[in-house]
Amino acid sequence: MMKVNITPLDLKAVDERGALHHFSTDRTGEFLLVYRNAGAVSGQHYHKGTSAYKNPEDLILVQGEMILKWKDLESDEKDEVLVKAPSRVLIPAGIWHQTTAQTDIVFIELNSLKDGSEDTYRLDK
């Protein structure tokens, strides 16, 4: 069973101007708008779940494509998946994860910098 949940955003409408997708959230406050250049590697960490907005980590890939590598730290289950925008990615606590931008990407993290700084851990090498 896949631990990380990746779902394309619902398409509401499309016309000559482009497409309209939608999602909903009960989260409020400060969020992060992140730009990464093709080839950039991010993450390489996990969360313990002490910050509510990092359990699960919730991000919206708005533009581009990225490879998401993840590993469950309890079961050692792991996977590598290509995520294409527009998609929503939910990563539970206890899952080590890393993203590699395959193209220039834009994503929104539905958490603040404080949420991340208080609940981000790296594996000992």
Backbone bond lengths (Angstrom), bond angles and torsions (degrees), N, CA, C in turn:
res aa  C-N    CA-C-N  psi(-1)  N-CA   C-N-CA  omega(-1)  CA-C   N-CA-C  phi
1 M - - - 1.458 - - 1.532 108.69 -
2 M 1.304 115.97 132.79 1.456 120.64 -178.28 1.520 110.41 -75.21
3 K 1.321 116.37 128.84 1.462 122.36 -178.02 1.522 112.12 -80.18
4 V 1.336 116.42 -35.01 1.461 122.13 -178.95 1.520 107.97 -90.32
5 N 1.327 116.66 136.08 1.460 121.32 -178.59 1.527 109.44 -106.34
6 I 1.335 116.28 119.88 1.461 122.37 178.12 1.517 107.82 -121.51
7 T 1.339 115.82 122.01 1.457 119.60 179.96 1.522 110.13 -133.93
8 P 1.331 116.71 134.10 1.470 118.84 173.75 1.530 109.21 -62.91
9 L 1.321 116.24 145.58 1.458 119.53 176.25 1.517 109.82 -70.86
10 D 1.319 116.01 143.45 1.461 121.31 179.53 1.522 110.83 -62.77
11 L 1.318 115.72 134.08 1.463 122.05 176.13 1.527 107.61 -88.85
12 K 1.308 115.85 118.19 1.464 121.41 -178.85 1.528 111.17 -89.92
13 A 1.345 115.98 -43.03 1.466 119.74 -177.41 1.518 109.19 -159.66
14 V 1.323 114.93 155.17 1.459 120.98 173.70 1.526 107.68 -146.36
15 D 1.324 115.63 136.60 1.454 120.95 175.82 1.524 108.30 -149.48
16 E 1.326 117.30 -164.80 1.470 121.18 -176.01 1.529 113.25 -62.92
17 R 1.328 117.35 -19.37 1.473 120.99 178.87 1.517 112.65 -81.32
18 G 1.334 116.19 -24.67 1.462 120.86 -177.31 1.518 110.65 138.67
19 A 1.321 116.12 -154.76 1.462 121.46 -174.40 1.524 111.12 -115.66
20 L 1.334 114.66 154.56 1.460 123.07 175.79 1.526 107.77 -124.41
21 H 1.331 116.23 118.11 1.460 122.71 177.16 1.519 107.95 -113.80
22 H 1.331 116.73 159.41 1.468 118.63 179.19 1.518 110.86 -142.19
23 F 1.340 114.29 155.13 1.450 122.67 172.77 1.513 107.24 -150.90
24 S 1.329 116.92 163.35 1.456 119.89 176.93 1.525 108.90 -129.04
25 T 1.325 114.90 157.32 1.458 121.12 178.39 1.520 108.86 -151.51
26 D 1.323 115.21 150.94 1.457 119.43 174.07 1.521 110.82 -98.03
27 R 1.330 116.82 3.99 1.457 121.09 179.99 1.523 110.28 -81.22
28 T 1.334 115.06 148.48 1.459 121.24 177.96 1.518 108.96 -136.05
29 G 1.300 115.81 171.93 1.456 120.03 176.03 1.507 112.65 100.68
30 E 1.317 114.87 -152.26 1.463 122.10 -175.62 1.528 110.54 -82.09
31 F 1.340 116.49 131.50 1.454 123.06 175.29 1.521 108.84 -121.20
32 L 1.319 116.37 166.76 1.460 122.16 -178.30 1.521 110.75 -112.04
33 L 1.315 116.87 129.91 1.458 123.61 172.29 1.520 105.76 -103.73
34 V 1.334 117.39 117.65 1.463 121.99 -169.85 1.524 110.61 -120.89
35 Y 1.326 115.74 132.46 1.458 123.04 174.12 1.522 107.54 -112.97
36 R 1.342 117.34 132.98 1.455 121.89 176.17 1.528 108.18 -131.55
37 N 1.320 114.90 138.53 1.461 120.80 178.02 1.521 110.31 -80.48
38 A 1.321 115.99 152.77 1.467 121.29 177.54 1.520 109.22 -51.10
39 G 1.329 116.25 132.87 1.456 122.34 -179.94 1.517 114.59 93.01
40 A 1.328 117.71 -15.47 1.471 120.83 -178.49 1.527 110.44 -67.57
41 V 1.329 115.15 137.81 1.461 122.49 177.34 1.527 108.11 -108.27
42 S 1.332 116.35 132.29 1.463 122.11 -179.61 1.521 109.71 -132.65
43 G 1.299 115.16 166.57 1.460 120.42 177.39 1.510 111.06 87.43
44 Q 1.320 116.23 -113.33 1.461 123.88 -175.77 1.528 109.94 58.59
45 H 1.348 114.88 43.60 1.452 121.19 -177.61 1.525 110.00 -154.00
46 Y 1.335 115.28 178.97 1.457 121.39 174.12 1.526 108.52 -142.69
47 H 1.318 115.20 170.73 1.457 121.58 179.64 1.527 108.57 -123.52
48 K 1.313 116.29 144.71 1.461 120.83 179.58 1.527 112.01 -88.97
49 G 1.327 117.13 -12.81 1.459 120.67 179.12 1.512 113.53 93.59
50 T 1.332 117.46 11.81 1.464 119.90 178.34 1.522 111.65 -72.54
51 S 1.320 117.44 -24.63 1.461 122.27 174.10 1.527 107.74 -100.23
52 A 1.312 117.00 121.85 1.469 121.08 -176.50 1.524 111.97 -55.85
53 Y 1.334 117.80 -34.85 1.456 120.29 -176.81 1.526 112.52 -83.48
54 K 1.327 117.20 4.30 1.464 121.91 170.93 1.518 110.69 -113.29
55 N 1.335 116.42 11.73 1.459 120.50 178.55 1.520 110.41 -139.81
56 P 1.327 118.11 83.90 1.460 124.64 4.23 1.533 111.78 -88.04
57 E 1.334 114.76 161.43 1.464 119.08 167.17 1.519 105.69 -69.54
58 D 1.312 116.43 134.73 1.465 122.27 -173.61 1.514 107.61 -127.88
59 L 1.326 116.29 114.61 1.463 118.17 178.08 1.520 110.70 -131.88
60 I 1.314 114.21 149.34 1.458 122.92 178.85 1.523 107.36 -112.71
61 L 1.325 116.76 113.44 1.463 120.94 174.18 1.527 106.55 -80.94
62 V 1.318 115.63 110.90 1.467 122.50 -173.41 1.527 111.16 -88.22
63 Q 1.326 115.94 -37.20 1.464 119.71 -175.15 1.522 110.06 -147.41
64 G 1.330 116.46 138.58 1.454 121.91 173.04 1.519 113.96 96.78
65 E 1.340 114.44 -167.31 1.459 122.32 -179.24 1.516 109.46 -135.23
66 M 1.340 115.30 142.64 1.461 120.04 178.32 1.525 109.77 -141.09
67 I 1.318 114.85 153.64 1.457 121.31 171.22 1.526 106.70 -94.43
68 L 1.320 116.83 128.53 1.453 122.53 175.46 1.526 108.02 -109.74
69 K 1.329 116.04 117.01 1.465 121.85 172.20 1.521 106.82 -102.09
70 W 1.326 116.62 138.86 1.453 120.06 178.21 1.513 110.50 -146.91
71 K 1.344 114.83 155.94 1.465 121.40 178.37 1.520 108.62 -146.86
72 D 1.332 115.81 127.42 1.457 121.61 175.08 1.532 107.49 -75.38
73 L 1.317 117.11 120.48 1.459 121.14 -174.74 1.526 113.46 -72.68
74 E 1.334 117.62 -16.16 1.467 120.13 177.04 1.518 112.18 -90.22
75 S 1.313 117.57 -45.90 1.467 120.77 -173.96 1.526 113.74 -97.97
76 D 1.324 117.67 -11.46 1.476 123.32 -173.84 1.527 113.32 68.04
77 E 1.352 118.17 5.94 1.456 120.57 173.68 1.526 107.61 -61.41
78 K 1.329 117.23 138.31 1.461 120.07 179.97 1.518 109.77 -147.39
79 D 1.326 114.43 162.53 1.460 120.41 179.62 1.518 108.81 -160.87
80 E 1.300 114.07 167.21 1.474 123.25 175.94 1.514 105.99 -139.22
81 V 1.341 117.18 123.73 1.465 121.11 -175.87 1.524 110.48 -133.85
82 L 1.318 114.95 148.53 1.456 121.82 173.37 1.526 107.30 -88.54
83 V 1.320 116.50 125.83 1.460 122.02 178.50 1.526 107.68 -111.21
84 K 1.328 115.95 125.93 1.466 121.77 179.77 1.514 109.76 -112.12
85 A 1.325 115.84 137.18 1.460 121.40 178.31 1.521 110.14 -72.00
86 P 1.308 116.68 150.68 1.460 128.26 -4.51 1.534 110.28 -88.30
87 S 1.317 116.52 125.70 1.461 122.24 179.75 1.517 110.66 -142.07
88 R 1.325 113.86 157.49 1.459 121.70 175.68 1.524 107.91 -110.97
89 V 1.335 115.87 135.03 1.463 121.87 -178.14 1.528 108.09 -122.12
90 L 1.329 116.40 123.89 1.461 122.47 176.67 1.525 108.02 -113.87
91 I 1.341 116.15 122.37 1.458 121.91 -177.53 1.529 107.95 -120.59
92 P 1.342 117.54 110.99 1.465 120.20 -179.08 1.530 112.42 -67.75
93 A 1.326 115.77 162.06 1.460 121.25 173.00 1.527 108.48 -60.06
94 G 1.329 115.59 150.16 1.456 120.88 178.54 1.512 114.12 83.99
95 I 1.335 116.50 7.02 1.463 121.50 178.34 1.526 108.24 -111.94
96 W 1.338 116.77 112.97 1.466 120.68 173.24 1.529 106.99 -68.99
97 H 1.344 117.45 138.78 1.458 119.55 -178.04 1.528 111.76 -146.70
98 Q 1.323 113.74 152.92 1.465 122.62 179.51 1.523 108.14 -146.69
99 T 1.324 116.56 138.71 1.462 120.41 174.69 1.522 109.21 -116.20
100 T 1.329 114.97 144.96 1.454 122.30 173.18 1.522 107.20 -127.91
101 A 1.321 116.42 118.43 1.466 120.99 -179.43 1.524 109.08 -70.27
102 Q 1.312 116.67 120.23 1.457 121.60 176.35 1.521 111.11 -82.46
103 T 1.322 115.05 -28.02 1.466 124.52 174.77 1.524 105.37 -132.75
104 D 1.304 118.54 176.14 1.461 119.08 167.50 1.531 105.93 -59.56
105 I 1.327 117.02 135.44 1.470 120.19 -178.38 1.521 110.63 -128.31
106 V 1.323 114.26 158.31 1.460 123.44 172.94 1.522 106.26 -133.53
107 F 1.343 116.28 129.57 1.457 119.28 174.82 1.521 110.81 -142.12
108 I 1.313 114.66 158.46 1.456 122.80 177.03 1.523 107.38 -112.73
109 E 1.322 116.97 125.00 1.461 121.68 172.21 1.519 107.40 -95.68
110 L 1.321 117.01 125.53 1.455 121.14 -178.64 1.536 109.68 -86.49
111 N 1.327 113.98 59.11 1.466 123.58 176.23 1.523 107.68 -160.49
112 S 1.317 115.52 169.54 1.466 120.93 179.93 1.525 110.07 -100.32
113 L 1.330 116.35 169.80 1.467 120.65 173.59 1.524 110.31 -60.14
114 K 1.323 117.46 -38.39 1.470 121.75 -179.90 1.526 110.58 -62.32
115 D 1.341 117.24 -42.37 1.469 120.27 177.57 1.521 110.13 -55.95
116 G 1.326 115.92 -45.37 1.460 120.35 -178.43 1.514 112.90 -68.81
117 S 1.325 117.38 -43.18 1.462 119.76 -176.17 1.528 111.42 -67.71
118 E 1.318 117.32 -27.22 1.463 120.52 -179.13 1.524 113.10 -87.13
119 D 1.336 117.77 -11.47 1.473 120.17 -174.94 1.523 111.08 -145.41
120 T 1.324 117.58 51.85 1.460 122.23 176.18 1.514 108.41 -131.12
121 Y 1.340 115.37 129.12 1.460 121.58 -176.10 1.518 109.77 -134.01
122 R 1.310 115.38 146.51 1.471 122.60 178.58 1.520 108.85 -109.63
123 L 1.309 116.09 150.41 1.459 120.27 176.20 1.521 109.15 -75.98
124 D 1.318 116.68 141.68 1.463 120.59 174.45 1.512 108.90 -70.78
125 K 1.297 116.33 135.76 1.472 120.55 -179.99 1.501 110.01 -89.83
